[in-house]
Amino acid sequence: MLYTLLCYNKEDIVWSWSKEEDAAVMAKLSVVHEKLVKEGKLGPSLRLLPTTAATTLRGPGLVIDGPFAETKEQLLGFYVIDVENLDAALDVAKELSAANPTSVYEIRPIALYVPEARPNAPKEMVKVY
């Protein structure tokens, strides 16, 4: 079954990390990523830019710079995983949480998944920050 693991954190803290702090967290997460790839369980995953880069469309034509929600924690990214059941999804979330203990992971079953169809889609990691 496909699940998405939504990663939430306080973006002002995450985006204030030094390059070294960020690299240390990403190295710990890479261990989990590599394990999931070897097990054939990791689908697309991504890290979002901060909400200051967001644009919100409200209604048929009102475009607002920035995020819509005023929350303490922001969605930083997500993982799509293919595991047997919710318990297996929770196990993956626990591994990610151990690698990045300041984040909160929300687990949701996926109702519809449309695979990547672009012929020129990236085949390797793309990092823009």
N, CA, C and O atoms as a MOPAC input file, in Angstrom:
PM7 MOZYME 1SCF
protein

 N      0.84400 1    -1.17800 1     0.00000 1
 C      0.00000 1     0.00000 1     0.00000 1
 C      0.88900 1     1.24100 1     0.00000 1
 O      1.95400 1     1.25200 1     0.61700 1
 N      0.45300 1     2.26300 1    -0.68100 1
 C      1.20600 1     3.51800 1    -0.73400 1
 C      0.79000 1     4.44000 1     0.40600 1
 O     -0.39600 1     4.62400 1     0.68200 1
 N      1.79000 1     5.01100 1     1.05500 1
 C      1.57900 1     6.00000 1     2.11100 1
 C      2.44800 1     7.20500 1     1.80900 1
 O      3.48600 1     7.08700 1     1.15700 1
 N      2.02100 1     8.35700 1     2.28400 1
 C      2.88700 1     9.52400 1     2.26400 1
 C      3.23100 1     9.86400 1     3.70800 1
 O      2.38000 1     9.80400 1     4.59600 1
 N      4.47000 1    10.21500 1     3.92200 1
 C      4.94000 1    10.67500 1     5.22700 1
 C      5.19800 1    12.16300 1     5.08000 1
 O      6.13700 1    12.57300 1     4.39800 1
 N      4.37200 1    12.96300 1     5.71500 1
 C      4.49100 1    14.42300 1     5.64200 1
 C      5.37700 1    14.87900 1     6.78800 1
 O      5.11600 1    14.55600 1     7.94700 1
 N      6.41000 1    15.62000 1     6.47100 1
 C      7.38200 1    16.06900 1     7.47000 1
 C      7.11200 1    17.52900 1     7.82600 1
 O      7.13000 1    18.40500 1     6.96000 1
 N      6.86300 1    17.77700 1     9.11200 1
 C      6.61300 1    19.12800 1     9.60900 1
 C      7.71200 1    19.53200 1    10.58000 1
 O      8.24100 1    18.69900 1    11.31600 1
 N      8.04800 1    20.80700 1    10.57600 1
 C      9.02800 1    21.35000 1    11.51000 1
 C      8.83800 1    22.85900 1    11.55300 1
 O      8.06100 1    23.41700 1    10.77900 1
 N      9.53900 1    23.50600 1    12.44700 1
 C      9.53100 1    24.97300 1    12.50200 1
 C     10.56600 1    25.46300 1    11.50400 1
 O     11.77100 1    25.35600 1    11.73400 1
 N     10.07700 1    26.00600 1    10.38600 1
 C     10.99200 1    26.33500 1     9.30500 1
 C     12.00900 1    27.41000 1     9.66100 1
 O     13.10600 1    27.43100 1     9.10300 1
 N     11.65800 1    28.30300 1    10.58200 1
 C     12.65000 1    29.32300 1    10.95500 1
 C     13.86200 1    28.67700 1    11.61600 1
 O     14.97600 1    29.18800 1    11.50300 1
 N     13.65500 1    27.57700 1    12.29300 1
 C     14.78000 1    26.85900 1    12.90400 1
 C     15.54800 1    26.08800 1    11.83100 1
 O     16.77200 1    26.18500 1    11.74600 1
 N     14.81900 1    25.31900 1    11.01100 1
 C     15.47000 1    24.49000 1     9.99400 1
 C     16.28700 1    25.33800 1     9.02500 1
 O     17.42400 1    24.99500 1     8.70000 1
 N     15.70800 1    26.44700 1     8.56400 1
 C     16.41300 1    27.27100 1     7.57900 1
 C     17.48300 1    28.15500 1     8.21500 1
 O     18.20000 1    28.86400 1     7.50800 1
 N     17.59600 1    28.11800 1     9.54000 1
 C     18.69500 1    28.85000 1    10.19100 1
 C     19.88500 1    27.94000 1    10.46100 1
 O     20.92900 1    28.40800 1    10.91400 1
 N     19.74100 1    26.63100 1    10.18700 1
 C     20.86300 1    25.71800 1    10.38300 1
 C     22.04000 1    26.13400 1     9.51300 1
 O     21.86600 1    26.60900 1     8.39100 1
 N     23.22300 1    25.94900 1    10.04400 1
 C     24.42600 1    26.16800 1     9.23300 1
 C     24.48800 1    25.06900 1     8.17000 1
 O     23.77500 1    24.07000 1     8.26200 1
 N     25.33500 1    25.25600 1     7.17200 1
 C     25.49500 1    24.22400 1     6.14600 1
 C     25.93600 1    22.90800 1     6.77700 1
 O     25.53000 1    21.83200 1     6.33700 1
 N     26.76200 1    23.00000 1     7.79900 1
 C     27.25000 1    21.80400 1     8.47800 1
 C     26.12700 1    21.09200 1     9.23500 1
 O     26.02700 1    19.86600 1     9.19300 1
 N     25.28200 1    21.86600 1     9.92800 1
 C     24.14900 1    21.27000 1    10.65600 1
 C     23.17200 1    20.61600 1     9.69000 1
 O     22.69400 1    19.50700 1     9.93000 1
 N     22.88000 1    21.31200 1     8.59500 1
 C     21.96800 1    20.77400 1     7.59600 1
 C     22.54700 1    19.49900 1     6.97900 1
 O     21.83500 1    18.50900 1     6.80700 1
 N     23.82300 1    19.52600 1     6.65200 1
 C     24.46700 1    18.35100 1     6.05600 1
 C     24.44900 1    17.16900 1     7.02000 1
 O     24.29800 1    16.02700 1     6.58600 1
 N     24.59800 1    17.42000 1     8.31100 1
 C     24.57800 1    16.33400 1     9.29600 1
 C     23.20100 1    15.67500 1     9.35400 1
 O     23.10000 1    14.44900 1     9.39700 1
 N     22.14400 1    16.48400 1     9.35400 1
 C     20.78600 1    15.92500 1     9.36200 1
 C     20.52900 1    15.17300 1     8.06400 1
 O     19.98700 1    14.06800 1     8.08000 1
 N     20.91500 1    15.76500 1     6.94400 1
 C     20.67000 1    15.11400 1     5.65500 1
 C     21.46000 1    13.81300 1     5.53400 1
 O     20.98400 1    12.86600 1     4.90800 1
 N     22.65100 1    13.74700 1     6.11700 1
 C     23.43500 1    12.50400 1     6.10000 1
 C     22.72200 1    11.41100 1     6.88100 1
 O     22.68800 1    10.25800 1     6.45200 1
 N     22.15200 1    11.77200 1     8.02700 1
 C     21.40100 1    10.78300 1     8.81900 1
 C     20.16200 1    10.31100 1     8.05900 1
 O     19.83900 1     9.12400 1     8.06500 1
 N     19.47300 1    11.24500 1     7.40600 1
 C     18.29700 1    10.87600 1     6.61700 1
 C     18.68700 1    10.01000 1     5.41800 1
 O     17.93500 1     9.11700 1     5.02900 1
 N     19.85500 1    10.27000 1     4.83300 1
 C     20.30700 1     9.48700 1     3.67600 1
 C     20.48200 1     8.01600 1     4.01500 1
 O     20.26500 1     7.15200 1     3.16600 1
 N     20.87000 1     7.72800 1     5.24100 1
 C     21.00100 1     6.32800 1     5.66900 1
 C     19.64600 1     5.63200 1     5.56200 1
 O     19.55100 1     4.50800 1     5.06800 1
 N     18.60100 1     6.31100 1     6.03000 1
 C     17.24900 1     5.74900 1     5.95300 1
 C     16.80600 1     5.66400 1     4.49100 1
 O     16.21700 1     4.66400 1     4.08000 1
 N     17.08500 1     6.70800 1     3.70600 1
 C     16.69900 1     6.72700 1     2.29300 1
 C     17.32100 1     5.54000 1     1.56300 1
 O     16.63200 1     4.82000 1     0.84000 1
 N     18.62800 1     5.33700 1     1.75500 1
 C     19.33300 1     4.25600 1     1.06100 1
 C     18.76100 1     2.89100 1     1.43400 1
 O     18.63400 1     2.01700 1     0.57700 1
 N     18.42100 1     2.70700 1     2.68900 1
 C     17.81800 1     1.44800 1     3.14900 1
 C     16.48500 1     1.21900 1     2.44000 1
 O     16.21300 1     0.11700 1     1.96300 1
 N     15.65600 1     2.26400 1     2.37200 1
 C     14.35100 1     2.15100 1     1.72400 1
 C     14.48000 1     1.89200 1     0.22300 1
 O     13.68300 1     1.14800 1    -0.34900 1
 N     15.47500 1     2.50000 1    -0.41300 1
 C     15.71500 1     2.26500 1    -1.84000 1
 C     16.09100 1     0.79700 1    -2.05400 1
 O     15.55200 1     0.14400 1    -2.94700 1
 N     17.00400 1     0.28100 1    -1.24700 1
 C     17.42600 1    -1.12400 1    -1.37200 1
 C     16.25600 1    -2.07900 1    -1.16000 1
 O     16.20200 1    -3.14400 1    -1.77600 1
 N     15.32000 1    -1.70100 1    -0.28700 1
 C     14.15200 1    -2.53600 1    -0.01200 1
 C     13.03600 1    -2.32800 1    -1.04000 1
 O     12.01200 1    -3.01000 1    -0.99100 1
 N     13.23300 1    -1.38600 1    -1.97100 1
 C     12.22600 1    -1.10400 1    -2.98900 1
 C     10.98700 1    -0.41400 1    -2.45200 1
 O      9.90200 1    -0.55500 1    -3.01600 1
 N     11.14100 1     0.33500 1    -1.36000 1
 C      9.99300 1     0.95800 1    -0.70300 1
 C      9.91100 1     2.47300 1    -0.88800 1
 O      8.86600 1     3.05900 1    -0.60500 1
 N     10.96600 1     3.12000 1    -1.34800 1
 C     10.97300 1     4.58200 1    -1.43000 1
 C     10.53400 1     5.05500 1    -2.79500 1
 O     11.11500 1     4.68800 1    -3.81500 1
 N      9.49800 1     5.87800 1    -2.80000 1
 C      9.05600 1     6.54500 1    -4.01800 1
 C      9.62300 1     7.95600 1    -4.02000 1
 O     10.68500 1     8.19600 1    -3.44600 1
 N      8.93300 1     8.88300 1    -4.65300 1
 C      9.41600 1    10.26300 1    -4.66800 1
 C      9.48700 1    10.85000 1    -3.25500 1
 O      8.65400 1    10.54400 1    -2.40200 1
 N     10.46900 1    11.67500 1    -3.03000 1
 C     10.54700 1    12.43100 1    -1.77800 1
 C     11.09100 1    13.79900 1    -2.12000 1
 O     11.82300 1    13.96500 1    -3.09500 1
 N     10.72800 1    14.77700 1    -1.30700 1
 C     11.19400 1    16.12200 1    -1.61300 1
 C     11.25300 1    16.97200 1    -0.36400 1
 O     10.62200 1    16.67700 1     0.65100 1
 N     12.02900 1    18.03700 1    -0.47000 1
 C     12.12400 1    19.05200 1     0.58400 1
 C     11.67300 1    20.35600 1    -0.05300 1
 O     12.18500 1    20.76400 1    -1.09500 1
 N     10.71200 1    21.00000 1     0.58300 1
 C     10.17400 1    22.25500 1     0.05500 1
 C     11.02700 1    23.44100 1     0.48400 1
 O     11.66600 1    23.41200 1     1.53500 1
 N     11.03000 1    24.48000 1    -0.33800 1
 C     11.61800 1    25.75000 1     0.07800 1
 C     10.71600 1    26.34400 1     1.15700 1
 O      9.57600 1    25.90400 1     1.29800 1
 N     11.18700 1    27.32900 1     1.92300 1
 C     10.36000 1    27.88100 1     3.00400 1
 C      9.08100 1    28.54400 1     2.48100 1
 O      8.95900 1    28.87000 1     1.30100 1
 N      8.14000 1    28.72700 1     3.40200 1
 C      6.85200 1    29.30500 1     3.02300 1
 C      6.98800 1    30.71800 1     2.47200 1
 O      6.07400 1    31.20100 1     1.80400 1
 N      8.09500 1    31.38600 1     2.73200 1
 C      8.31200 1    32.71400 1     2.15500 1
 C      8.41000 1    32.64800 1     0.63500 1
 O      8.25200 1    33.66400 1    -0.04200 1
 N      8.67100 1    31.45500 1     0.09600 1
 C      8.72100 1    31.27100 1    -1.35800 1
 C      7.37000 1    30.83400 1    -1.91900 1
 O      7.22700 1    30.65700 1    -3.12800 1
 N      6.38100 1    30.66000 1    -1.04400 1
 C      5.06900 1    30.15100 1    -1.46400 1
 C      4.20900 1    31.24600 1    -2.07300 1
 O      4.38000 1    32.43300 1    -1.79400 1
 N      3.29200 1    30.81500 1    -2.90100 1
 C      2.22500 1    31.65600 1    -3.44400 1
 C      0.93100 1    30.89100 1    -3.22900 1
 O      0.88600 1    29.68100 1    -3.45400 1
 N     -0.11300 1    31.56800 1    -2.80200 1
 C     -1.38800 1    30.92000 1    -2.52400 1
 C     -2.44900 1    31.46600 1    -3.46600 1
 O     -2.56300 1    32.67800 1    -3.65300 1
 N     -3.22200 1    30.56700 1    -4.05700 1
 C     -4.36700 1    30.95900 1    -4.86900 1
 C     -5.59800 1    30.73600 1    -4.01900 1
 O     -5.86100 1    29.62300 1    -3.56300 1
 N     -6.35500 1    31.80900 1    -3.80800 1
 C     -7.58100 1    31.75000 1    -3.01500 1
 C     -8.74600 1    32.10200 1    -3.90400 1
 O     -8.81400 1    33.20300 1    -4.45100 1
 N     -9.66600 1    31.16400 1    -4.04800 1
 C    -10.80700 1    31.43100 1    -4.91600 1
 C    -10.38700 1    31.42000 1    -6.37100 1
 O     -9.32700 1    30.89900 1    -6.71700 1
 N    -11.21900 1    31.99600 1    -7.22200 1
 C    -10.94800 1    31.90900 1    -8.65600 1
 C     -9.82100 1    32.81100 1    -9.15400 1
 O     -9.33100 1    32.61000 1   -10.26500 1
 N     -9.40000 1    33.79100 1    -8.37000 1
 C     -8.38900 1    34.66600 1    -8.93300 1
 C     -7.58400 1    35.49100 1    -7.95800 1
 O     -6.85100 1    36.38200 1    -8.38500 1
 N     -7.68700 1    35.23600 1    -6.66700 1
 C     -6.92800 1    36.01300 1    -5.70000 1
 C     -5.62000 1    35.29700 1    -5.41000 1
 O     -5.60400 1    34.23500 1    -4.78800 1
 N     -4.52200 1    35.89200 1    -5.86800 1
 C     -3.19400 1    35.31000 1    -5.65900 1
 C     -2.50200 1    36.09200 1    -4.55700 1
 O     -2.41200 1    37.31900 1    -4.60500 1
 N     -2.01200 1    35.35700 1    -3.55900 1
 C     -1.37900 1    35.96400 1    -2.38200 1
 C      0.04300 1    35.44000 1    -2.25900 1
 O      0.27300 1    34.23500 1    -2.36100 1
 N      0.99600 1    36.33400 1    -2.04100 1
 C      2.36300 1    35.89300 1    -1.76100 1
 C      2.40200 1    35.28100 1    -0.37700 1
 O      1.82500 1    35.81800 1     0.56900 1
 N      3.08000 1    34.16700 1    -0.26600 1
 C      3.25000 1    33.52700 1     1.02900 1
 C      2.24400 1    32.43300 1     1.27200 1
 O      1.37700 1    32.16200 1     0.44100 1
 N      2.37400 1    31.80600 1     2.42800 1
 C      1.52300 1    30.65500 1     2.74300 1
 C      0.12400 1    31.08200 1     3.15200 1
 O     -0.11000 1    32.23400 1     3.51700 1
 N     -0.79000 1    30.14500 1     3.08400 1
 C     -2.15500 1    30.39400 1     3.50800 1
 C     -2.30800 1    30.21000 1     5.01100 1
 O     -2.88700 1    31.06000 1     5.68700 1
 N     -1.79100 1    29.10500 1     5.53300 1
 C     -2.01600 1    28.76400 1     6.93800 1
 C     -1.03900 1    29.48100 1     7.85900 1
 O      0.13900 1    29.64400 1     7.54000 1
 N     -1.54700 1    29.89800 1     8.99200 1
 C     -0.71200 1    30.46000 1    10.04800 1
 C     -0.54800 1    29.36600 1    11.08900 1
 O     -1.42800 1    29.17400 1    11.92900 1
 N      0.54100 1    28.66400 1    11.04500 1
 C      0.75600 1    27.55000 1    11.95700 1
 C      2.13300 1    27.65500 1    12.60000 1
 O      3.00000 1    28.38600 1    12.12200 1
 N      2.32300 1    26.91100 1    13.69300 1
 C      3.62200 1    26.90700 1    14.36100 1
 C      4.62600 1    26.05100 1    13.60100 1
 O      5.82000 1    26.35000 1    13.58500 1
 N      4.13900 1    24.98400 1    12.97100 1
 C      5.00500 1    24.10700 1    12.20100 1
 C      4.56300 1    24.15000 1    10.74800 1
 O      3.37400 1    24.28200 1    10.45800 1
 N      5.52200 1    24.03700 1     9.83300 1
 C      5.21400 1    24.09500 1     8.41600 1
 C      5.57300 1    22.76900 1     7.76100 1
 O      6.45000 1    22.04400 1     8.22900 1
 N      4.88000 1    22.46700 1     6.67100 1
 C      5.19400 1    21.29500 1     5.87700 1
 C      6.53100 1    21.54400 1     5.19400 1
 O      6.66400 1    22.47700 1     4.40100 1
 N      7.52400 1    20.70800 1     5.50100 1
 C      8.84900 1    20.87800 1     4.91500 1
 C      9.08900 1    19.96500 1     3.72700 1
 O      9.93600 1    20.25300 1     2.88100 1
 N      8.35700 1    18.87600 1     3.65900 1
 C      8.55500 1    17.94100 1     2.56100 1
 C      7.75500 1    16.68000 1     2.79900 1
 O      7.00600 1    16.57600 1     3.77000 1
 N      7.92100 1    15.71400 1     1.89500 1
 C      7.21400 1    14.45400 1     2.08400 1
 C      7.93900 1    13.32100 1     1.39100 1
 O      8.80000 1    13.53000 1     0.53700 1
 N      7.57000 1    12.13100 1     1.77900 1
 C      8.06400 1    10.89200 1     1.19200 1
 C      6.85600 1    10.09300 1     0.72700 1
 O      5.80900 1    10.11800 1     1.37400 1
 N      6.99100 1     9.39000 1    -0.37900 1
 C      6.00300 1     8.40900 1    -0.79000 1
 C      6.67500 1     7.05400 1    -0.59400 1
 O      7.75300 1     6.79500 1    -1.12900 1
 N      6.02000 1     6.20000 1     0.18100 1
 C      6.59400 1     4.88300 1     0.45600 1
 C      5.58700 1     3.80000 1     0.08900 1
 O      4.37700 1     4.01800 1     0.13900 1
 N      6.09600 1     2.64800 1    -0.27500 1
 C      5.26000 1     1.49900 1    -0.63000 1
 C      5.55800 1     0.39900 1     0.37600 1
 O      6.55800 1    -0.30700 1     0.25300 1
 N      4.70000 1     0.25700 1     1.35900 1
 C      4.88600 1    -0.71400 1     2.43500 1
 C      3.61800 1    -1.53600 1     2.61800 1
 O      2.57400 1    -1.22700 1     2.04300 1
 N      3.72300 1    -2.59000 1     3.42700 1
 C      2.62700 1    -3.54100 1     3.57900 1
 C      1.39200 1    -2.95000 1     4.24900 1
 O      0.26800 1    -3.24200 1     3.84300 1
 N      1.59500 1    -2.11000 1     5.28700 1
 C      0.45600 1    -1.63500 1     6.08400 1
 C      0.87300 1    -0.42300 1     6.92100 1
 O      2.00600 1     0.05100 1     6.83200 1
 N     -0.05900 1     0.06100 1     7.72600 1
 C      0.20300 1     1.23800 1     8.55100 1
 C      1.34500 1     0.99600 1     9.53700 1
 O      2.15600 1     1.89200 1     9.77200 1
 N      1.41600 1    -0.19700 1    10.11000 1
 C      2.50800 1    -0.48100 1    11.05200 1
 C      3.86900 1    -0.34100 1    10.38000 1
 O      4.80600 1     0.19400 1    10.97300 1
 N      3.97800 1    -0.82200 1     9.14000 1
 C      5.23700 1    -0.69300 1     8.40300 1
 C      5.52600 1     0.77900 1     8.08600 1
 O      6.68000 1     1.20400 1     8.13600 1
 N      4.49300 1     1.55400 1     7.76200 1
 C      4.66800 1     2.99000 1     7.50500 1
 C      5.13400 1     3.70300 1     8.77800 1
 O      5.98900 1     4.58700 1     8.72700 1
 N      4.56400 1     3.30800 1     9.91700 1
 C      4.99600 1     3.88400 1    11.19800 1
 C      6.44900 1     3.54000 1    11.49600 1
 O      7.18000 1     4.36600 1    12.04200 1
 N      6.87100 1     2.34100 1    11.14500 1
 C      8.27000 1     1.95200 1    11.34200 1
 C      9.20700 1     2.85700 1    10.54500 1
 O     10.24400 1     3.28200 1    11.05600 1
 N      8.84700 1     3.15300 1     9.29700 1
 C      9.65500 1     4.05800 1     8.47100 1
 C      9.66200 1     5.45700 1     9.07900 1
 O     10.71300 1     6.09200 1     9.16100 1
 N      8.50200 1     5.93700 1     9.50200 1
 C      8.41900 1     7.26800 1    10.11300 1
 C      9.29300 1     7.33600 1    11.36900 1
 O      9.92600 1     8.36100 1    11.62500 1
 N      9.33300 1     6.26500 1    12.14300 1
 C     10.17400 1     6.23400 1    13.34300 1
 C     11.65500 1     6.31400 1    12.98900 1
 O     12.42900 1     6.96900 1    13.68700 1
 N     12.05100 1     5.64300 1    11.89700 1
 C     13.44400 1     5.72000 1    11.45300 1
 C     13.80100 1     7.14500 1    11.01900 1
 O     14.86500 1     7.66000 1    11.36200 1
 N     12.90000 1     7.77100 1    10.26200 1
 C     13.12800 1     9.14900 1     9.82600 1
 C     13.17400 1    10.08700 1    11.02300 1
 O     13.99700 1    11.00100 1    11.07200 1
 N     12.29000 1     9.85800 1    11.98500 1
 C     12.24400 1    10.69100 1    13.18600 1
 C     13.51900 1    10.54500 1    14.00400 1
 O     13.99500 1    11.51800 1    14.58800 1
 N     14.07300 1     9.34700 1    14.05200 1
 C     15.33200 1     9.14500 1    14.77600 1
 C     16.47200 1     9.91200 1    14.10500 1
 O     17.37700 1    10.40600 1    14.77700 1
 N     16.42100 1    10.00800 1    12.77200 1
 C     17.44200 1    10.74400 1    12.03100 1
 C     17.23800 1    12.25200 1    12.11000 1
 O     18.19800 1    13.01600 1    12.01500 1
 N     15.99600 1    12.67900 1    12.28200 1
 C     15.65300 1    14.10500 1    12.31800 1
 C     14.65000 1    14.32200 1    13.45400 1
 O     13.46300 1    14.53400 1    13.20200 1
 N     15.12600 1    14.27000 1    14.71000 1
 C     14.21700 1    14.23800 1    15.86500 1
 C     13.42100 1    15.51100 1    16.12300 1
 O     12.48400 1    15.47900 1    16.92000 1
 N     13.74900 1    16.61800 1    15.49100 1
 C     12.96500 1    17.83500 1    15.72300 1
 C     11.74900 1    17.92300 1    14.81400 1
 O     10.91900 1    18.81800 1    14.97500 1
 N     11.63200 1    17.00000 1    13.85600 1
 C     10.49800 1    17.01400 1    12.93000 1
 C      9.37400 1    16.11900 1    13.42600 1
 O      9.58500 1    15.20600 1    14.22500 1
 N      8.17900 1    16.40200 1    12.93400 1
 C      6.98700 1    15.60700 1    13.20800 1
 C      6.58600 1    14.97000 1    11.88900 1
 O      6.59300 1    15.63500 1    10.85300 1
 N      6.23600 1    13.68500 1    11.91400 1
 C      5.86000 1    12.97900 1    10.69600 1
 C      4.40200 1    12.55100 1    10.76700 1
 O      3.99900 1    11.83200 1    11.68200 1
 N      3.61700 1    12.99700 1     9.79500 1
 C      2.21700 1    12.60100 1     9.67300 1
 C      2.13300 1    11.52100 1     8.60000 1
 O      2.67200 1    11.68700 1     7.50600 1
 N      1.46700 1    10.43000 1     8.90600 1
 C      1.35700 1     9.30800 1     7.98400 1
 C     -0.05600 1     9.27800 1     7.42000 1
 O     -1.03100 1     9.26300 1     8.17100 1
 N     -0.16500 1     9.26800 1     6.08000 1
 C     -1.48000 1     9.20100 1     5.44600 1
 C     -1.45400 1     8.20200 1     4.29700 1
 O     -0.51300 1     8.18900 1     3.50300 1
 N     -2.49100 1     7.36200 1     4.20600 1
 C     -2.61200 1     6.50200 1     3.02400 1
 C     -2.86200 1     7.38200 1     1.79400 1
 O     -3.48500 1     8.43900 1     1.89200 1
 N     -2.37800 1     6.94000 1     0.66300 1
 C     -2.55300 1     7.67700 1    -0.58700 1
 C     -3.77900 1     7.13500 1    -1.31300 1
 O     -3.90000 1     5.92800 1    -1.52200 1
 N     -4.67800 1     8.02200 1    -1.69400 1
 C     -5.90000 1     7.63200 1    -2.39300 1
 C     -5.68300 1     7.55800 1    -3.90500 1
 O     -6.30200 1     6.73500 1    -4.57900 1
 N     -4.80900 1     8.41100 1    -4.43800 1
 C     -4.54700 1     8.44200 1    -5.87700 1
 C     -3.07900 1     8.77000 1    -6.07500 1
 O     -2.56400 1     9.72400 1    -5.49000 1
 N     -2.41600 1     7.99200 1    -6.88600 1
 C     -1.00700 1     8.23800 1    -7.19900 1
 C     -0.85100 1     8.24000 1    -8.70900 1
 O     -1.17100 1     7.25100 1    -9.36800 1
 N     -0.36800 1     9.32800 1    -9.25300 1
 C     -0.12000 1     9.43900 1   -10.68500 1
 C      1.39700 1     9.45200 1   -10.86600 1
 O      2.05500 1    10.39900 1   -10.43500 1
 N      1.96200 1     8.42400 1   -11.49300 1
 C      3.42300 1     8.37200 1   -11.61800 1
 C      3.96800 1     9.44800 1   -12.54600 1
 O      3.26000 1     9.98700 1   -13.39700 1
 N      5.24300 1     9.74000 1   -12.35400 1
 C      5.96300 1    10.71700 1   -13.17400 1
 C      5.84700 1    10.31300 1   -14.64100 1
 O      6.12700 1     9.16800 1   -14.99500 1
 N      5.43900 1    11.24000 1   -15.48700 1
 C      5.24700 1    10.92500 1   -16.89700 1
 C      6.09900 1    11.79200 1   -17.81700 1
 O      6.12700 1    11.56900 1   -19.02700 1
 N      6.79100 1    12.77500 1   -17.25700 1
 C      7.59200 1    13.65400 1   -18.12100 1
 C      8.80300 1    12.89300 1   -18.65700 1
 O      9.51500 1    12.24900 1   -17.88700 1
 N      9.04300 1    12.95700 1   -19.95600 1
 C     10.19200 1    12.22500 1   -20.49900 1
 C     11.52500 1    12.78900 1   -20.02000 1
 O     12.52300 1    12.07000 1   -19.97800 1
 N     11.54700 1    14.05800 1   -19.66300 1
 C     12.79900 1    14.68900 1   -19.22000 1
 C     12.84700 1    14.85600 1   -17.70500 1
 O     13.57400 1    15.71500 1   -17.20500 1
 N     12.09100 1    14.05400 1   -16.96900 1
 C     12.05900 1    14.14500 1   -15.51200 1
 C     13.44300 1    13.84300 1   -14.93600 1
 O     14.15300 1    12.98600 1   -15.46100 1
 N     13.83300 1    14.53700 1   -13.86700 1
 C     15.13800 1    14.28200 1   -13.26400 1
 C     15.25900 1    12.83500 1   -12.80900 1
 O     14.31100 1    12.25900 1   -12.27500 1
 N     16.41100 1    12.26600 1   -13.02100 1
 C     16.67700 1    10.88600 1   -12.60100 1
 C     17.55600 1    10.86700 1   -11.34800 1
 O     17.75600 1     9.81400 1   -10.74100 1
 N     18.07500 1    12.02600 1   -10.96700 1
 C     18.93400 1    12.13200 1    -9.79700 1
 C     18.46200 1    13.29200 1    -8.93200 1
 O     17.61100 1    14.07900 1    -9.34600 1
 N     19.01300 1    13.39300 1    -7.74100 1
 C     18.63300 1    14.44200 1    -6.79800 1
 C     18.88500 1    15.82300 1    -7.39200 1
 O     19.91200 1    16.06000 1    -8.02800 1
 N     17.94400 1    16.72000 1    -7.17800 1
 C     18.07500 1    18.11600 1    -7.57500 1
 C     18.03100 1    18.93900 1    -6.30200 1
 O     17.06700 1    18.83800 1    -5.54300 1
 N     19.04600 1    19.75100 1    -6.04800 1
 C     19.11600 1    20.56000 1    -4.82800 1
 C     19.23700 1    22.02300 1    -5.24400 1
 O     20.15300 1    22.38400 1    -5.98200 1
 N     18.30800 1    22.87700 1    -4.77000 1
 C     18.32000 1    24.27600 1    -5.17500 1
 C     18.59800 1    25.23400 1    -4.02900 1
 O     18.51300 1    26.44700 1    -4.21700 1
 N     18.92100 1    24.73500 1    -2.87200 1
 C     19.19700 1    25.62600 1    -1.73900 1
 C     20.63300 1    25.52900 1    -1.32800 1
 O     21.05400 1    26.20600 1    -0.39000 1

